[in-house]
Amino acid sequence: FPNPSANKGNLGVFAFEKVGRHFLHSGWIFEAEGKRVFYTPHGFHHNNPMLPKNIDLWISSLGGYQLPFWLGGEIALGFNYHQQTLEKLKPRFFTRTHDVQKPGTGWVSRFGKSIQPTDQQMSNLKNDERFIPLSAGEYFQIP
């Protein structure tokens, strides 16, 4: 995986570039064979001036996760931010990641609040021809 202190480089056949300055709401662009994948596991704000262009596949969380400010605050941006970013980013395809409910103990599980997309929101996504509903172990080859 890329060195966190590196903002650009190569990883085998992939070129990579970090996008954004926020420690959680940044992303990575991986490029190979002319295809660009934008990976933002905690979301990416639609008003970020570093929002990239010409993305083939966007991989991001749909759900939100909120902690009190003293434990980190907004960890994952959530569905509404996802939809606003999707509208501006205009990727050819998108899928979700990092949304599985994780078991936990201690402060984070006690104070954290997970906000998952509603059934109606998921139904709307499934009607978007760009949405690729992948499960663990499945893959998608970008045409």
PyMOL commands that set and color helices and strands:
alter all, ss='L'
color gray80, all
select helices_A, chain A and resi 69-71+79-89+107-111+119-126
alter helices_A, ss='H'
color red, helices_A
select strands_A, chain A and resi 8-11+14-19+27-32+35-40+57-60+64-66+74-77+93-96+113-115
alter strands_A, ss='S'
color yellow, strands_A
deselect
rebuild
show_as cartoon
